Amino acid sequence: MGPLTTALRGALAGALSWAALSLVTGSSATAPSATASTTCLKMLSLGDWGTAAPVADGFGPRMAAAAAAGSLGCAWPAAAVMLQGDNFYSFGVADASDPQFATKYQALFSDPRFAATPMLVMQGNHDHYGNVTGQTDYTWRDPTRRWWAPAANYTTTVSQNGVTVFLVTLDTWDMIGGDTDDNKSPTYYLPVLPGFIAWVAQVLASPAAQSADWLVVRGHYPVYSGSLQEHGDTRGLVVTLDPLLQAYGVDMYLSGHEHVLEHIVRGSVAYFVSGAGGVTHAPVNATYPGMMGYLDGAFGYVSHVFTKDNCTTRFHSQGNGSAPAEVVTYTATTQSLAPQRRAALAAPTSPAPVPVAMPMSTPAPVPVQGVAPRTPAPSSAAPTAAPSSSSSSSSGWGVFFLVLLLLVGLPAAALWAWRRFGARLFSGGRVSSPFTDDYDEDAFSAHIDMRHVAPYRGVWSNAAVPAPDRSIQMV
């Protein structure tokens, strides 16, 4: 067992007991259908669903029919529903007691066929406009014990009848430090924070990820998208995340954000966008590079039926709000890269993939095994500066800059201290804003052994951050 696996399991053990987890996965007791394949694992993907439309138009029962045992050629009920962000429009939730949990989430998934289905949650930009801590806190307050959002970034192992899917859930808002650039210019993008890339690389390289039948990464922002007049590619993820997905043999990247359904293939990775749960958009560029299929101008969600070797993905259209039933408009088959991953994992001489170089300033060298970092020697050709007659005036400039530092630096430091500590003392322990994700870090870390740093406070540590792992054993 590697150190990463140990860290992941240790973080989970400190957060929740295994007994509590087993209560959430009670769907293992459901008998499979006798007329469909039993060597399968089924999950649904629903993004940008946090409006009134899904409940008002009756999407829940139709989704429950797809999730039920025997549907879509899979004998088992859905192992999980992946909620792809923008869970509550337009400004997220206030806290874990926000009534939207009842009116949107519980109402949408009230069908008895969802009674024991885990909901794997990630955050979108609209969730960050509110208090995203309220959504993580709801993990421990959901009366149905289905909502699973233990942290901004976490891993999940879903297994059923011998089929295993290793899921890596990412908070892409935090990855790029805010909202998407929406193609403001041909060269502008928000780069991924360097410590985040180091953590993602370590998770993807772990034995649990590399040995699974399926390796799937999820994030609200798409890497690639052909949606027109909407968001488009997230170029920071194209530059920094996509090379990692390719290098570590990731099978699929699942996202939302674009209010359409898309299937795009780039390299060895299949990219699926499911962002039409509660908002619709059109058009989509049908000639976008790698575009395999799409649904625009209608509500919809995506289903994935995994076997050990292949995954059948379907686009389910809910129409424009007046359709009496859903229609499958697109079907695709993806082949697992597990044989290649396992072969690389078994080869003792195969070096681990090297993460792509980040387009950012080079960090200072780090000493290795007690050896001081090497620094370049001064050039012998460089002339030695002679004593300057202006040395007496340099002290005057020094005094000027010292005064300037006192006049500017002290107020800035006082403002930072007030935002970091003072306001919290007078607000019951939490500072909230409708447009920033300002966490109560102490309360957050009490739930999960994972330190989160809000984007405006700095960057992630380059040290690996443990993410809790949830194992969902269906059989």
N, C-alpha and C positions, 0 to 999 in steps of 0.2 A: 504494500500500500504506500503510495507516494505521499510526500508532505502536503501537497495540495489537497488530496482526498482526505487526509487526516484533518486538515484545517476546515474543510467544508463540513465534515461530519461533526467536528467539535463545535462549530458555530451553530449548527442546527440543534445539537443536543442542549446547548445553553439557552436556546430560545423556546423550544417546545418539546414536550415529551413525545416519544413514539406512540404512546397510547392516544394522545390527542390527535396525532396525524391519522391514525387508523380509523378514527371516527369519521373523518372527512371522506374517506375512500370506501364507503360502505357499498358502492355499486358492484363490488366484487361478488356480492351474493346473488346478483341478478343472473338468472339462467340464460344461456345463449340460445339464439334461434337455431332450430334443427335444419333450416333450409339454406343457410348461408355459411360462408367460410368461417372457421373458428381460429385460423391462424392469421389474425389481423388485429390492428389497433386503430381505433377511429377517434379523430379529434375535429372540432369545429373551430374556425377562426373568424372572429367578428370584431371589426374595428370602427372607430368613430361613430359609436352607437348611442352616445349619451344624450339624445334628444327625446322628445315626446313621441316621435313617429313610430319607433318599433313597438311600443306598447299600444298606442292608439290604433295601429293598423294590424295588430294581431300576429306579429312575427313570431312570438314565443312558441305557440303550439306547433307552427310549421317547422321551426327549427328543432323542436323536441321530437317530431316525427323522424327527422333525419338522424337525430342522435339515438333513437331507440334501437334496441336489439333487433337484428335482422335487416335493418335498412342499409342501403348503399352497398349491399353485398357482404356486409360484415355481421357476423352472428352476435357480436357483443355490443352493448350500449357504448356510447361515447366515453372514452377514458377521461376526457377533459374538454372544456371550452376555453380557448385562448382569447382573452379580451385584449385587443391590440391598441389600447390607448384612446384618448379623448372619450373617457368613460362618462364624463359629466360636462355637458355644454351649459353656458359658454365659459364659465369661470370656475370650473372644478367644484370642490366642496369646501365648506367652512371648517368642518372637523368630522370626526367619526360618527357623530350623531346627526349629521345633515339628513333632512328628510328625503333627499334625492336617492339615498340608498334604498329606501322603501319604494318610492314612486317610479324609479327607473330600473334599478338592478333587480330587486326582489319581485317587482311586478312582471318584468320581462321573463324571468326564469321561474315563474310560479308553477309551471306545468309539472305534475308529479314525475314525469319522466326525467326531469332535471333534479329530482330531490336529493340525489347523492352524487351529483357530477361536480368535481372540482372546477373552479373558475380560476385560471391562471392569469393574473392581472399584470399589466404594465402601464406606465404613465405616458400620456401624450402631452403636447404643448398646452392644450386647453386645461388639462389637469394641473399643470404647473402655474396657470394663471390664478389658481386657488391655493389651497393648503394640501399639498400632496401627502403630508404626514397623516392627514385624516384618512386617506385611503390605505396606508400601511397599517395604521391603528385598527382599522375596521377588520383586519385579518383576525383579530382576537375578540371582536365584538359581533361578528356576523352570527345571528341566531341560528342560521342554517348550516354554519360551519363549512361553507363552500368557498368563500372568497379567500384567495391566496395571493397576497401582495406583501411578503415579509420584509422586503427591502426594495430599494430602487433597482438593484441588479442582483440577480440570483440564478441558480441553476435548478433544474428539475429533471429527475429521471422518471420517465413514464414507461412501464412495462406491462405487457399483457400477453399471456400464452406464448411466451418465448420471444416476443417482438419488443425491442427496447429502443426508446427515443430519448436522447439526451438533449435537453433544451437549455439554451443560454438566453436569459431575458435581460435586455439592456435598456437603460434609460437614455435614449439618444438626445434628449434635451440636455442632460448633464454632459454627454460625450462632447458636444460641440459648444457647450456653454450658453445655450439659449435656443431661440427659434431658428428655423431654416432660413437660408439666404434667399430662397426663391429665385435663383438665377438673376440676381441684381446686375451682374456684369459677367462677361465671359471668363474673367480671371479671378473673381472674388469668391472666397469660401471661408467657412469657419473650420479651422483644423480641429481634429480630435485631440483632447488633452493627453499628454504623453503617458502619464501613469495609467490612464484608462486602457491604452493600447497594450501596455505591459501586462495588465491584469487579464485582458481578453485573450492574449496570446498564451498565457499560462493556463487558463481554463481550457482552451481548445486543445492544448497539448497534453492534458491530463489523460491518464489511462482510461478513466471512466468515459471521457468524451470520445477518444480514439477507438475504443473497443465496442461502442454501441452500434446497433444496427443502423441507426439514423442519428446524424449530428445536425441539429437545427438551431439557428440563431434567430432571435426575435428582437425587433426594435420598432418604435413607432414611426420614425422617419424612414422612408425608403432609401436604399442605395441608388437604385435606378428607377426611373418612372417616365412613361411616355404621355402622361396626362398633360393636356394643353391648357394654358391659361390658368394653371393652378400652381403647384409647387415645383414639379420636375425633379431632376436628380438632386440628391444631397451631396454636393461635391466634396465636402469634408469627409464623408463616408466613402465616396468613390476613391479618394486619394489614399486614405489610411486604413479603413476597415476592409474594403473589398480584397486587397492583397492578402490579408490574414485569412479571410474566408476561403480563398483559393488555395493558399499554402497548406492549410490544415485539413483540407478535404471536407469542408462543410457541404452538406447536401442541399440545404435550403436556407434562405433568409426570408422571414415573414414580417410584414410591416403593415402599416395603415397610412394615415395622414392624407393621402390622395383619396378623394371620395368616389373611387371607382374600384373595380377588381382588375388585376393585371397579372399576367404570367410572362416573365422575361427571363431569358437564359443568357448569361454571360460567363464564358469560360466553362468551368465545371459546376457552377452554382445555379440553382433554380431560384429565382426571386418571385415571390408571390405578394401582391399588394391586396389587402382586404380592408378597405376604408369606407365602404358604402353602407355601413350598418344603420346610420341615422341621418345621413346627408348624401345627396346625389350630386353628380357633376358630369359634364360632357364638354368637349369631346376628348378622345384619346387619339394620339398619333399612331395609326395602324402600321406605318412604316418605320416606327422607332426601332433602332438596332436591337435585335434579340427578342422583339415582341412576338409571343406565341399565341396569345389570346387575351381578350379583355371584355369587360362589361361596363358600359357607361350609361348615364341617364336613368339609372334605376337603383333601388335599394338592393342589397344583397350581402351574402357571406360566402365563405369558402369552407369546404370539407376536405379532410385528408384521411384516406384509409391506407394505413401502412401494413405491408407484409415484411418479411425479413429481406426481401430483394427489391420490391417495387412499392411505389406509393401512387395511388390514384387520387387525383385532385379534381374537384368539381366546383364550378361557379354556380351558386344558387341565386337566381334572381327573384326578388320579392315584388317586382314591378315598380310602379311609381306611387304606390300607396293605395291603389284600388284593385289590385289583382287578388282574386279569391284564393289563389294557391301559388306556390312558388314553382319555378321552372329551372331545370338544370340547363344552362346555356353553353357550357364549355367543360370538356373533360381532358385531362392530361395525365400522362404516366411518367414518373421520374424513377430512374434506377439508382439504387443505393451505391455509395462509394465505400461502403464498409470493407469490401475485400482489399481495396487499395490501402485504406487506413490501417487495417490489421497487419497487412504485409509490411508496411513501413514500421509499425510498432514492434513487430517481431524481429526485424533486422537489427542486430546489435551494433552494426557499424554505420547505420544510417543516421546522419546528423539530423537534429531537430530543425524544422524550418526556421529561418531567421526572419523576424518581423521586418517589414519594410521600413526604410529610413524615414523619419518624420520630417516634414518640411517646416522646421522650426529651429530655433537657436540650439547650438550644440551644448549639452550639459557639461559641467566641469568634470574632469576625469575622477574616477573613484578608485581609491587604493585597493589593490587585490592582494590578499594574504600578507598584509603588513608591508607591502612594497609601495613606496610613495609614488604618486603619479609622475610621469616624466614630463618635464616642461622644457620648451625650446630654449637653447642657450642663446645669449645675445650675440648678434653678428659682430665678427671681429672688424668688419669694415665700417661699422657705425662710428661716426666721429663722437668724441667726448665733448659735451657741452662746456663751454668756458663760463666762468662766473659772469653773470649779467649785471649790468649797472642798474637794471630795473628791479633788482631783488628787493630793494626797499619799498617799492610800490606794490609788490605782490602781497605784502602784509596788509595793506589797505584793502585790497580786493578780498582777502581772507575775512577781514572784519565785516565787509559788506555782505558776503555770502552767509556768514554766521548769523547776522541780523535777519537776513531774508529767510533763512531756515527757521529761526525762532518765530517769525511772524506768520509763516505759512505752515510749517510742520506741526507746531503745537496745536493750533486749531484743528488741523486734519486729524491728529492723533486723538484729540478729545472727542471729535465727531465719531471716529471709529470706535472708541471705547464706549460711547453712549449707545451706538447701534448694537454693539456686541454684548454689552453687559447691562447698561443702565436701563434701557427700555424694557428689558426682560424683567427687571426687578419690580417694575410697576405695571406689568401686564399679565401677571399670573404665570410667568414662566415661558411664554411663547410670543414671539413677534410675528405678526402675519401681514401680508400685503397681497393685494389681488394680482400683482404682476411679477412677484418673485417667489422662488421656492425657499423660504426662510425656515429651516428646520429647527425644532427644539432638539439639539443633538444629544443632550443628556438623556432625555426620555426615550429618544429613538434608539440609542445604544443599549438601553436597558432591555429592549425587546430582542434585538439581534446584535450579535458581536460583529458589527461592521460600522466603521466610522465613515460618515458621509460628509463631504465638504461642499457647501453650496457654491455655485459657480462664481459669484461675485466676491467670495472671500478668498479665492485662490485656486490652486489646481490640486488634482489628486496626488497623493504620495506615489512615488515610483515603486514603493514596496507593494507586494501583492496584497490585495484586500480580500479577506475571506468572504465568500458569499454562501448563504445557507442553501443547502440542497434538500429538495423534497423528493422522496421516492414514492411513487404511486404504484403500488402493486395491485393489479386488478384480479389476478388469479394466482 
